[in-house]
Amino acid sequence: MTAEGFLEGRRLQMARGVLLQCIMGGYPPARFYGSDDGDLALVAEPSMIHPLPWSDEPRALAICDADELSGESSNLSTRGQLKKVIARYAARGLAPVVATELEFFVFAPNTDPTQPFRPPVGLDGRREDGQSAFSVSSNNGLRPFFSEVYKCMAALGLPRDTFMHEMGVSQFEINLLHGDPLLLADQTFLFKHLLKEVALKHGLSVVCMAKPLAHSPGSSMHIHQSLVEIATGKNVFSDESGQPTALFRHFIGGQQAGMSDFTALFAPNVNSYQRLCHPYASPNNACWSHDNRAAGLRIPASSPVARRVENRLPGADANPYLAIAASLAAGLHGIEHELEPSAAIQGEFEVPENLSLPCTLHAALERLKRSQLARELFGQEFIEGYIASKTMELTSFFDEITPWERRVLAAQA
């Protein structure tokens, strides 16, 4: 839209079915989004209108809510779903506080998708070989790129906590500061968009796939969650003596109850399960533990005022609005029904069968299809539309024969 049209308050409309567009560009049958495929109104969030600092010509981006023309939030909108979950907490006098940790890879341009990704050539003329995890000089070879990333983050008002080189080759992680869940989802979305745009300017490719390289760690989007009392700002996961509360236990119990049903929301793509089924600090389970990275739900070491639950299941490829909404909705379900968690695990452990999670997209979608909890928390329309779109993507994947199949199976008798 032109700046003039936007400033005049002209309404921007979009076909309802676009919210269910699959990643290849197609759409499920119209019955999943209304047989007329009518319009939605895109209503800009006033605090999320940003001039784009990397653009050579003046441009701005506005994050919008997708609302029905009658005024209510569309059931198909993931941002709208997150707002509904936050409102349910508010009705109980509680406000969730979250933070996201986003991992990503910086690669050289990959013009042939049949070839593996490669790290870029750095300022020293060499490609990283994977020996730089947590090094203070690990991103010096990409200094011009990261310098512009930092400047653009400041221009967009994206506060950062820590930035580091992760375990993989040319893999990095940012920790965003904790705060309101909707704000953090917006910031996570903006940061991923910023990364890709700035990378293009520098002749690089930023990849947020869950598992872009074989034999290497995948990329996660861990979600840290706590709850505060709206009236006092007190963390309700700790009591006056600093001990964990019943609300803390029930929140964990709800997370455990929802993780298997919601795996397809946290791990939305075929590639997501490459990360989860080749674990490298990427646990595919609903166990919980105090400071054990093998558990899907980790309680980081902290003071009582900072007691929180880290959901380690979502990958960097997850929709931040939907992943945060699903995780918080599961926790609230546990509070509402006073669910008790399993016993905490420590050290090396075997995952109990009832706490194991689907390990393929097909299995995760089948679990989501059977989930009454998902329909209760997100509505029939959203869940059925999501399944329809993701089923199209899975079918498209199975329509191709992979290089592994040709290489290994062609010579079999």
C-alpha positions as a LaTeX table, in Angstrom:
\begin{tabular}{lrrr}
\hline
Residue & $x$ (\AA) & $y$ (\AA) & $z$ (\AA) \\
\hline
Met1 & 0.00 & 0.00 & 0.00 \\
Thr2 & 1.21 & 3.52 & $-0.65$ \\
Ala3 & 2.15 & 5.67 & 2.32 \\
Glu4 & $-0.61$ & 8.09 & 1.37 \\
Gly5 & $-3.25$ & 5.37 & 1.33 \\
Phe6 & $-2.07$ & 4.00 & 4.66 \\
Leu7 & $-2.05$ & 7.42 & 6.34 \\
Glu8 & $-5.54$ & 8.14 & 5.02 \\
Gly9 & $-6.76$ & 5.07 & 6.87 \\
Arg10 & $-7.73$ & 3.17 & 3.73 \\
Arg11 & $-8.78$ & $-0.38$ & 4.66 \\
Leu12 & $-6.56$ & $-3.15$ & 3.37 \\
Gln13 & $-8.41$ & $-6.39$ & 2.65 \\
Met14 & $-7.16$ & $-9.87$ & 1.85 \\
Ala15 & $-8.82$ & $-13.13$ & 0.84 \\
Arg16 & $-9.57$ & $-15.27$ & 3.88 \\
Gly17 & $-7.98$ & $-18.34$ & 2.33 \\
Val18 & $-4.52$ & $-16.73$ & 2.34 \\
Leu19 & $-4.25$ & $-17.57$ & 6.04 \\
Leu20 & $-4.26$ & $-21.26$ & 5.07 \\
Gln21 & $-1.91$ & $-20.97$ & 2.10 \\
Cys22 & 0.62 & $-23.80$ & 2.23 \\
Ile23 & 4.36 & $-23.23$ & 1.82 \\
Met24 & 4.32 & $-24.34$ & $-1.84$ \\
Gly25 & 1.72 & $-21.67$ & $-2.61$ \\
Gly26 & $-1.45$ & $-23.75$ & $-2.94$ \\
Tyr27 & $-4.61$ & $-23.83$ & $-0.85$ \\
Pro28 & $-6.73$ & $-26.56$ & 0.73 \\
Pro29 & $-10.35$ & $-26.88$ & $-0.40$ \\
Ala30 & $-12.46$ & $-23.76$ & 0.14 \\
Arg31 & $-14.62$ & $-25.45$ & 2.76 \\
Phe32 & $-11.76$ & $-24.94$ & 5.24 \\
Tyr33 & $-11.87$ & $-21.15$ & 4.98 \\
Gly34 & $-15.42$ & $-20.43$ & 3.82 \\
Ser35 & $-16.82$ & $-21.47$ & 0.48 \\
Asp36 & $-17.11$ & $-17.85$ & $-0.68$ \\
Asp37 & $-13.44$ & $-17.12$ & 0.14 \\
Gly38 & $-14.47$ & $-13.70$ & 1.35 \\
Asp39 & $-12.19$ & $-10.94$ & 2.56 \\
Leu40 & $-10.55$ & $-10.20$ & 5.87 \\
Ala41 & $-9.48$ & $-6.75$ & 7.05 \\
Leu42 & $-5.81$ & $-6.25$ & 7.88 \\
Val43 & $-5.74$ & $-3.87$ & 10.84 \\
Ala44 & $-2.31$ & $-2.43$ & 11.62 \\
Glu45 & $-1.02$ & $-2.65$ & 15.19 \\
Pro46 & $-0.07$ & 1.01 & 15.94 \\
Ser47 & 3.01 & 0.06 & 17.95 \\
Met48 & 4.26 & $-2.25$ & 15.19 \\
Ile49 & 4.67 & 0.13 & 12.24 \\
His50 & 8.37 & 0.25 & 11.38 \\
Pro51 & 10.39 & 2.07 & 8.70 \\
Leu52 & 12.74 & $-0.54$ & 7.25 \\
Pro53 & 16.33 & 0.55 & 7.90 \\
Trp54 & 17.85 & $-1.85$ & 5.36 \\
Ser55 & 15.74 & $-0.55$ & 2.46 \\
Asp56 & 17.43 & 1.77 & $-0.04$ \\
Glu57 & 14.12 & 3.50 & $-0.72$ \\
Pro58 & 11.74 & 4.62 & 2.05 \\
Arg59 & 9.54 & 1.68 & 3.00 \\
Ala60 & 7.72 & 0.60 & 6.14 \\
Leu61 & 6.30 & $-2.65$ & 7.48 \\
Ala62 & 3.16 & $-2.82$ & 9.59 \\
Ile63 & 2.26 & $-5.96$ & 11.55 \\
Cys64 & $-1.50$ & $-6.40$ & 11.28 \\
Asp65 & $-4.30$ & $-8.32$ & 12.91 \\
Ala66 & $-6.46$ & $-10.32$ & 10.53 \\
Asp67 & $-10.05$ & $-9.45$ & 11.46 \\
Glu68 & $-13.35$ & $-10.51$ & 9.99 \\
Leu69 & $-15.20$ & $-7.67$ & 8.26 \\
Ser70 & $-17.69$ & $-7.82$ & 11.14 \\
Gly71 & $-14.87$ & $-6.75$ & 13.47 \\
Glu72 & $-13.95$ & $-9.86$ & 15.48 \\
Ser73 & $-10.58$ & $-11.57$ & 15.15 \\
Ser74 & $-10.42$ & $-14.29$ & 12.51 \\
Asn75 & $-10.24$ & $-17.81$ & 13.94 \\
Leu76 & $-7.60$ & $-18.57$ & 11.30 \\
Ser77 & $-5.21$ & $-15.87$ & 12.53 \\
Thr78 & $-2.32$ & $-17.18$ & 14.64 \\
Arg79 & $-1.75$ & $-13.69$ & 16.09 \\
Gly80 & $-5.44$ & $-13.61$ & 17.00 \\
Gln81 & $-5.16$ & $-17.04$ & 18.63 \\
Leu82 & $-2.31$ & $-15.80$ & 20.82 \\
Lys83 & $-4.30$ & $-12.73$ & 21.86 \\
Lys84 & $-7.17$ & $-14.99$ & 22.93 \\
Val85 & $-4.88$ & $-17.09$ & 25.12 \\
Ile86 & $-3.45$ & $-13.97$ & 26.77 \\
Ala87 & $-7.00$ & $-12.72$ & 27.43 \\
Arg88 & $-7.89$ & $-16.00$ & 29.14 \\
Tyr89 & $-4.96$ & $-15.54$ & 31.51 \\
Ala90 & $-5.98$ & $-11.93$ & 32.16 \\
Ala91 & $-9.45$ & $-13.12$ & 33.18 \\
Arg92 & $-7.72$ & $-15.02$ & 36.00 \\
Gly93 & $-5.66$ & $-11.97$ & 37.01 \\
Leu94 & $-2.50$ & $-13.43$ & 35.46 \\
Ala95 & $-0.14$ & $-12.25$ & 32.73 \\
Pro96 & 2.31 & $-14.60$ & 30.97 \\
Val97 & 5.90 & $-13.46$ & 30.51 \\
Val98 & 7.93 & $-15.13$ & 27.76 \\
Ala99 & 11.29 & $-14.94$ & 26.05 \\
Thr100 & 12.41 & $-16.67$ & 22.87 \\
Glu101 & 15.82 & $-18.07$ & 21.96 \\
Leu102 & 16.18 & $-18.25$ & 18.19 \\
Glu103 & 18.93 & $-20.19$ & 16.44 \\
Phe104 & 19.79 & $-19.77$ & 12.75 \\
Phe105 & 22.50 & $-20.54$ & 10.19 \\
Val106 & 24.32 & $-18.08$ & 7.95 \\
Phe107 & 25.27 & $-19.71$ & 4.64 \\
Ala108 & 26.66 & $-18.82$ & 1.25 \\
Pro109 & 23.96 & $-18.55$ & $-1.44$ \\
Asn110 & 22.64 & $-21.99$ & $-2.37$ \\
Thr111 & 21.53 & $-21.90$ & $-6.00$ \\
Asp112 & 21.30 & $-25.68$ & $-6.38$ \\
Pro113 & 19.01 & $-27.21$ & $-3.73$ \\
Thr114 & 20.37 & $-30.70$ & $-4.53$ \\
Gln115 & 23.68 & $-29.62$ & $-2.98$ \\
Pro116 & 24.29 & $-29.14$ & 0.77 \\
Phe117 & 24.47 & $-25.70$ & 2.32 \\
Arg118 & 27.97 & $-24.28$ & 2.79 \\
Pro119 & 29.25 & $-21.66$ & 5.24 \\
Pro120 & 30.15 & $-18.34$ & 3.61 \\
Val121 & 33.65 & $-17.09$ & 2.92 \\
Gly122 & 34.60 & $-14.80$ & 5.78 \\
Leu123 & 36.81 & $-11.73$ & 5.94 \\
Asp124 & 39.83 & $-14.02$ & 6.29 \\
Gly125 & 39.02 & $-15.68$ & 2.94 \\
Arg126 & 38.12 & $-19.03$ & 4.51 \\
Arg127 & 34.99 & $-20.97$ & 5.29 \\
Glu128 & 34.30 & $-21.88$ & 8.90 \\
Asp129 & 34.84 & $-25.56$ & 9.68 \\
Gly130 & 32.81 & $-25.81$ & 12.87 \\
Gln131 & 35.36 & $-25.12$ & 15.59 \\
Ser132 & 33.95 & $-21.79$ & 16.78 \\
Ala133 & 31.16 & $-22.66$ & 19.24 \\
Phe134 & 30.85 & $-19.90$ & 21.86 \\
Ser135 & 34.11 & $-18.30$ & 20.72 \\
Val136 & 34.43 & $-14.55$ & 21.34 \\
Ser137 & 35.83 & $-14.15$ & 17.81 \\
Ser138 & 33.52 & $-16.60$ & 16.07 \\
Asn139 & 31.52 & $-14.06$ & 14.07 \\
Asn140 & 34.41 & $-11.73$ & 13.21 \\
Gly141 & 34.54 & $-13.15$ & 9.70 \\
Leu142 & 30.96 & $-11.93$ & 9.22 \\
Arg143 & 31.44 & $-8.64$ & 11.06 \\
Pro144 & 29.92 & $-6.36$ & 8.38 \\
Phe145 & 26.76 & $-8.48$ & 8.30 \\
Phe146 & 26.33 & $-8.64$ & 12.07 \\
Ser147 & 27.14 & $-4.94$ & 12.49 \\
Glu148 & 24.23 & $-4.09$ & 10.22 \\
Val149 & 21.99 & $-6.63$ & 11.98 \\
Tyr150 & 22.67 & $-4.88$ & 15.31 \\
Lys151 & 22.02 & $-1.43$ & 13.82 \\
Cys152 & 18.77 & $-2.58$ & 12.22 \\
Met153 & 17.62 & $-4.20$ & 15.47 \\
Ala154 & 18.19 & $-0.91$ & 17.28 \\
Ala155 & 16.29 & 0.99 & 14.56 \\
Leu156 & 13.33 & $-1.40$ & 14.90 \\
Gly157 & 13.38 & $-1.23$ & 18.69 \\
Leu158 & 14.32 & $-4.89$ & 19.10 \\
Pro159 & 16.23 & $-5.20$ & 22.40 \\
Arg160 & 18.61 & $-8.14$ & 22.53 \\
Asp161 & 19.93 & $-9.97$ & 25.53 \\
Thr162 & 22.77 & $-12.17$ & 24.28 \\
Phe163 & 24.10 & $-13.09$ & 20.85 \\
Met164 & 26.46 & $-16.04$ & 20.40 \\
His165 & 27.89 & $-18.60$ & 18.03 \\
Glu166 & 26.12 & $-21.91$ & 18.53 \\
Met167 & 27.36 & $-25.49$ & 18.13 \\
Gly168 & 26.80 & $-25.87$ & 14.39 \\
Val169 & 28.93 & $-24.65$ & 11.49 \\
Ser170 & 28.10 & $-20.96$ & 11.00 \\
Gln171 & 25.17 & $-21.32$ & 13.44 \\
Phe172 & 24.21 & $-18.46$ & 15.75 \\
Glu173 & 21.67 & $-17.75$ & 18.49 \\
Ile174 & 19.96 & $-14.63$ & 19.80 \\
Asn175 & 18.11 & $-14.37$ & 23.10 \\
Leu176 & 15.39 & $-11.74$ & 23.07 \\
Leu177 & 14.53 & $-9.97$ & 26.33 \\
His178 & 11.54 & $-11.40$ & 28.22 \\
Gly179 & 8.23 & $-9.59$ & 28.15 \\
Asp180 & 4.64 & $-9.66$ & 26.92 \\
Pro181 & 3.99 & $-12.75$ & 24.76 \\
Leu182 & 2.41 & $-10.83$ & 21.88 \\
Leu183 & 5.30 & $-8.37$ & 21.83 \\
Leu184 & 7.85 & $-11.21$ & 21.85 \\
Ala185 & 6.05 & $-12.99$ & 19.01 \\
Asp186 & 6.07 & $-9.76$ & 16.99 \\
Gln187 & 9.75 & $-9.21$ & 17.77 \\
Thr188 & 10.68 & $-12.77$ & 16.85 \\
Phe189 & 8.87 & $-12.44$ & 13.53 \\
Leu190 & 10.51 & $-9.07$ & 12.82 \\
Phe191 & 13.94 & $-10.40$ & 13.71 \\
Lys192 & 13.67 & $-13.36$ & 11.32 \\
His193 & 12.51 & $-11.01$ & 8.54 \\
Leu194 & 15.36 & $-8.60$ & 9.33 \\
Leu195 & 17.95 & $-11.39$ & 9.24 \\
Lys196 & 16.96 & $-12.56$ & 5.79 \\
Glu197 & 16.75 & $-9.05$ & 4.32 \\
Val198 & 20.12 & $-7.92$ & 5.69 \\
Ala199 & 21.72 & $-11.20$ & 4.59 \\
Leu200 & 20.61 & $-10.59$ & 1.01 \\
Lys201 & 22.34 & $-7.18$ & 1.05 \\
His202 & 25.57 & $-8.88$ & 2.09 \\
Gly203 & 25.41 & $-11.72$ & $-0.43$ \\
Leu204 & 24.53 & $-14.24$ & 2.28 \\
Ser205 & 21.65 & $-16.60$ & 3.02 \\
Val206 & 20.12 & $-16.93$ & 6.49 \\
Val207 & 18.32 & $-20.26$ & 6.96 \\
Cys208 & 15.84 & $-20.92$ & 9.77 \\
Met209 & 15.15 & $-24.54$ & 8.86 \\
Ala210 & 15.03 & $-26.82$ & 11.87 \\
Lys211 & 17.81 & $-29.06$ & 10.51 \\
Pro212 & 19.61 & $-27.64$ & 7.44 \\
Leu213 & 22.82 & $-29.72$ & 7.81 \\
Ala214 & 23.23 & $-33.44$ & 8.38 \\
His215 & 25.45 & $-34.52$ & 11.29 \\
Ser216 & 25.09 & $-31.09$ & 12.85 \\
Pro217 & 22.86 & $-29.56$ & 15.54 \\
Gly218 & 19.49 & $-28.24$ & 14.47 \\
Ser219 & 18.03 & $-24.81$ & 15.15 \\
Ser220 & 15.51 & $-24.31$ & 17.93 \\
Met221 & 13.20 & $-21.60$ & 19.17 \\
His222 & 13.08 & $-22.33$ & 22.88 \\
Ile223 & 10.28 & $-20.54$ & 24.75 \\
His224 & 10.84 & $-19.43$ & 28.35 \\
Gln225 & 7.57 & $-18.95$ & 30.26 \\
Ser226 & 6.55 & $-17.57$ & 33.63 \\
Leu227 & 3.37 & $-16.05$ & 35.05 \\
Val228 & 2.95 & $-12.88$ & 37.08 \\
Glu229 & 0.02 & $-11.61$ & 39.08 \\
Ile230 & $-1.33$ & $-8.56$ & 37.25 \\
Ala231 & $-2.12$ & $-6.69$ & 40.46 \\
Thr232 & 1.32 & $-7.10$ & 42.05 \\
Gly233 & 3.73 & $-8.16$ & 39.29 \\
Lys234 & 4.78 & $-11.12$ & 41.47 \\
Asn235 & 5.96 & $-14.33$ & 39.83 \\
Val236 & 3.28 & $-16.83$ & 40.87 \\
Phe237 & 5.58 & $-19.80$ & 40.22 \\
Ser238 & 7.33 & $-19.04$ & 43.57 \\
Asp239 & 5.80 & $-18.56$ & 47.01 \\
Glu240 & 6.89 & $-16.13$ & 49.72 \\
Ser241 & 9.59 & $-18.51$ & 50.93 \\
Gly242 & 10.95 & $-18.97$ & 47.40 \\
Gln243 & 9.55 & $-22.47$ & 46.93 \\
Pro244 & 7.66 & $-23.65$ & 43.81 \\
Thr245 & 3.88 & $-23.22$ & 43.99 \\
Ala246 & 0.94 & $-25.40$ & 43.02 \\
Leu247 & 0.41 & $-23.13$ & 39.97 \\
Phe248 & 3.94 & $-23.96$ & 38.89 \\
Arg249 & 3.25 & $-27.70$ & 39.11 \\
His250 & $-0.10$ & $-27.39$ & 37.33 \\
Phe251 & 1.47 & $-25.32$ & 34.54 \\
Ile252 & 4.05 & $-28.06$ & 33.95 \\
Gly253 & 1.30 & $-30.69$ & 34.11 \\
Gly254 & $-0.61$ & $-28.84$ & 31.41 \\
Gln255 & 2.48 & $-28.53$ & 29.23 \\
Gln256 & 2.98 & $-32.27$ & 29.48 \\
Ala257 & $-0.68$ & $-32.96$ & 28.69 \\
Gly258 & $-0.57$ & $-30.84$ & 25.53 \\
Met259 & 2.88 & $-31.47$ & 24.05 \\
Ser260 & 2.06 & $-34.63$ & 22.14 \\
Asp261 & $-1.23$ & $-33.24$ & 20.77 \\
Phe262 & 0.49 & $-29.96$ & 19.83 \\
Thr263 & 3.70 & $-31.37$ & 18.33 \\
Ala264 & 2.54 & $-30.45$ & 14.82 \\
Leu265 & 2.15 & $-26.84$ & 15.98 \\
Phe266 & 5.66 & $-26.73$ & 17.46 \\
Ala267 & 7.27 & $-28.75$ & 14.65 \\
Pro268 & 5.31 & $-27.76$ & 11.53 \\
Asn269 & 7.45 & $-29.11$ & 8.68 \\
Val270 & 8.85 & $-32.41$ & 7.41 \\
Asn271 & 12.35 & $-31.16$ & 8.21 \\
Ser272 & 11.36 & $-30.35$ & 11.81 \\
Tyr273 & 11.59 & $-34.04$ & 12.66 \\
Gln274 & 15.15 & $-34.32$ & 11.35 \\
Arg275 & 16.04 & $-32.10$ & 14.31 \\
Leu276 & 13.88 & $-33.96$ & 16.81 \\
Cys277 & 14.72 & $-37.51$ & 15.77 \\
His278 & 18.48 & $-36.90$ & 15.69 \\
Pro279 & 18.62 & $-35.22$ & 19.09 \\
Tyr280 & 21.47 & $-32.87$ & 19.86 \\
Ala281 & 20.06 & $-31.06$ & 22.88 \\
Ser282 & 16.76 & $-31.18$ & 20.95 \\
Pro283 & 14.62 & $-33.50$ & 23.05 \\
Asn284 & 11.56 & $-35.12$ & 21.56 \\
Asn285 & 9.80 & $-35.84$ & 24.84 \\
Ala286 & 7.42 & $-34.33$ & 27.39 \\
Cys287 & 9.63 & $-35.05$ & 30.41 \\
Trp288 & 10.57 & $-32.21$ & 32.73 \\
Ser289 & 13.70 & $-31.61$ & 34.72 \\
His290 & 15.67 & $-29.09$ & 36.70 \\
Asp291 & 18.38 & $-27.83$ & 34.33 \\
Asn292 & 18.65 & $-30.95$ & 32.16 \\
Arg293 & 18.77 & $-30.20$ & 28.43 \\
Ala294 & 17.67 & $-33.73$ & 27.56 \\
Ala295 & 14.16 & $-32.92$ & 28.82 \\
Gly296 & 11.55 & $-31.31$ & 26.62 \\
Leu297 & 10.58 & $-29.09$ & 29.55 \\
Arg298 & 13.56 & $-27.65$ & 31.40 \\
Ile299 & 13.52 & $-25.54$ & 34.55 \\
Pro300 & 16.63 & $-23.35$ & 34.18 \\
Ala301 & 18.72 & $-22.64$ & 37.25 \\
Ser302 & 17.52 & $-19.27$ & 38.56 \\
Ser303 & 16.47 & $-17.29$ & 41.59 \\
Pro304 & 12.86 & $-17.80$ & 42.79 \\
Val305 & 11.77 & $-14.48$ & 41.27 \\
Ala306 & 12.90 & $-15.73$ & 37.84 \\
Arg307 & 11.49 & $-19.28$ & 38.11 \\
Arg308 & 10.27 & $-20.28$ & 34.65 \\
Val309 & 9.54 & $-23.22$ & 32.36 \\
Glu310 & 11.51 & $-23.60$ & 29.15 \\
Asn311 & 9.73 & $-25.41$ & 26.31 \\
Arg312 & 12.56 & $-26.86$ & 24.20 \\
Leu313 & 10.42 & $-28.55$ & 21.56 \\
Pro314 & 9.77 & $-25.72$ & 19.02 \\
Gly315 & 12.22 & $-25.33$ & 16.16 \\
Ala316 & 13.38 & $-22.14$ & 14.47 \\
Asp317 & 10.91 & $-22.97$ & 11.69 \\
Ala318 & 7.89 & $-22.69$ & 14.01 \\
Asn319 & 5.39 & $-19.82$ & 13.72 \\
Pro320 & 6.23 & $-17.78$ & 16.84 \\
Tyr321 & 2.62 & $-16.69$ & 17.40 \\
Leu322 & 1.29 & $-20.22$ & 17.18 \\
Ala323 & 4.10 & $-21.87$ & 19.15 \\
Ile324 & 3.79 & $-19.38$ & 22.02 \\
Ala325 & $-0.02$ & $-19.63$ & 21.95 \\
Ala326 & 0.07 & $-23.44$ & 22.04 \\
Ser327 & 2.60 & $-23.58$ & 24.87 \\
Leu328 & 0.77 & $-21.03$ & 27.03 \\
Ala329 & $-2.63$ & $-22.59$ & 26.27 \\
Ala330 & $-1.36$ & $-25.97$ & 27.45 \\
Gly331 & $-0.04$ & $-24.43$ & 30.67 \\
Leu332 & $-3.35$ & $-22.69$ & 31.32 \\
His333 & $-5.20$ & $-25.96$ & 30.71 \\
Gly334 & $-3.08$ & $-27.51$ & 33.46 \\
Ile335 & $-3.88$ & $-24.65$ & 35.85 \\
Glu336 & $-7.60$ & $-24.79$ & 35.12 \\
His337 & $-7.76$ & $-28.55$ & 35.69 \\
Glu338 & $-5.10$ & $-28.68$ & 38.44 \\
Leu339 & $-3.06$ & $-31.25$ & 36.54 \\
Glu340 & $-0.07$ & $-32.73$ & 38.33 \\
Pro341 & 3.14 & $-33.35$ & 36.40 \\
Ser342 & 5.10 & $-36.57$ & 36.32 \\
Ala343 & 8.13 & $-36.92$ & 38.56 \\
Ala344 & 11.08 & $-34.77$ & 37.47 \\
Ile345 & 13.90 & $-36.62$ & 35.73 \\
Gln346 & 17.63 & $-36.03$ & 36.18 \\
Gly347 & 20.76 & $-37.39$ & 34.55 \\
Glu348 & 20.49 & $-39.95$ & 31.76 \\
Phe349 & 17.02 & $-41.42$ & 31.49 \\
Glu350 & 14.71 & $-43.55$ & 29.38 \\
Val351 & 11.66 & $-41.68$ & 28.09 \\
Pro352 & 8.45 & $-43.28$ & 29.37 \\
Glu353 & 6.12 & $-44.28$ & 26.57 \\
Asn354 & 3.41 & $-41.89$ & 27.74 \\
Leu355 & 5.85 & $-38.96$ & 27.53 \\
Ser356 & 7.27 & $-39.73$ & 24.08 \\
Leu357 & 6.17 & $-37.52$ & 21.19 \\
Pro358 & 5.38 & $-38.09$ & 17.49 \\
Cys359 & 8.58 & $-38.36$ & 15.46 \\
Thr360 & 7.24 & $-37.62$ & 11.95 \\
Leu361 & 4.97 & $-34.94$ & 10.57 \\
His362 & 2.49 & $-37.61$ & 9.52 \\
Ala363 & 2.30 & $-39.01$ & 13.06 \\
Ala364 & 2.02 & $-35.50$ & 14.55 \\
Leu365 & $-0.85$ & $-34.58$ & 12.23 \\
Glu366 & $-2.63$ & $-37.84$ & 13.02 \\
Arg367 & $-2.31$ & $-37.03$ & 16.73 \\
Leu368 & $-3.61$ & $-33.50$ & 16.12 \\
Lys369 & $-6.60$ & $-34.90$ & 14.20 \\
Arg370 & $-7.60$ & $-36.97$ & 17.24 \\
Ser371 & $-7.06$ & $-34.15$ & 19.75 \\
Gln372 & $-10.18$ & $-32.87$ & 21.41 \\
Leu373 & $-7.96$ & $-30.62$ & 23.54 \\
Ala374 & $-6.66$ & $-28.81$ & 20.46 \\
Arg375 & $-10.20$ & $-28.16$ & 19.26 \\
Glu376 & $-11.26$ & $-26.90$ & 22.69 \\
Leu377 & $-8.34$ & $-24.47$ & 22.92 \\
Phe378 & $-8.05$ & $-23.28$ & 19.30 \\
Gly379 & $-11.41$ & $-24.06$ & 17.74 \\
Gln380 & $-12.54$ & $-26.56$ & 15.13 \\
Glu381 & $-12.07$ & $-24.18$ & 12.21 \\
Phe382 & $-8.43$ & $-23.40$ & 12.96 \\
Ile383 & $-7.34$ & $-26.97$ & 13.71 \\
Glu384 & $-9.04$ & $-28.49$ & 10.67 \\
Gly385 & $-7.71$ & $-25.75$ & 8.39 \\
Tyr386 & $-4.19$ & $-26.16$ & 9.76 \\
Ile387 & $-4.29$ & $-29.93$ & 9.26 \\
Ala388 & $-5.58$ & $-29.51$ & 5.71 \\
Ser389 & $-2.77$ & $-27.12$ & 4.79 \\
Lys390 & $-0.04$ & $-29.22$ & 6.40 \\
Thr391 & $-1.39$ & $-32.39$ & 4.77 \\
Met392 & $-0.94$ & $-30.73$ & 1.39 \\
Glu393 & 2.68 & $-29.99$ & 2.26 \\
Leu394 & 3.31 & $-33.54$ & 3.42 \\
Thr395 & 1.74 & $-34.92$ & 0.22 \\
Ser396 & 3.97 & $-32.65$ & $-1.86$ \\
Phe397 & 7.02 & $-33.99$ & $-0.03$ \\
Phe398 & 6.02 & $-37.58$ & $-0.75$ \\
Asp399 & 5.56 & $-36.69$ & $-4.42$ \\
Glu400 & 9.37 & $-36.44$ & $-4.75$ \\
Ile401 & 12.03 & $-39.15$ & $-4.66$ \\
Thr402 & 15.05 & $-38.10$ & $-2.61$ \\
Pro403 & 18.73 & $-38.49$ & $-3.59$ \\
Trp404 & 19.15 & $-40.99$ & $-0.72$ \\
Glu405 & 16.52 & $-43.29$ & $-2.25$ \\
Arg406 & 18.18 & $-43.18$ & $-5.66$ \\
Arg407 & 21.67 & $-43.64$ & $-4.22$ \\
Val408 & 20.92 & $-46.47$ & $-1.79$ \\
Leu409 & 17.89 & $-48.30$ & $-3.10$ \\
Ala410 & 18.38 & $-48.35$ & $-6.89$ \\
Ala411 & 20.94 & $-51.16$ & $-6.75$ \\
Gln412 & 18.84 & $-53.38$ & $-4.51$ \\
Ala413 & 17.68 & $-56.68$ & $-5.99$ \\
\hline
\end{tabular}
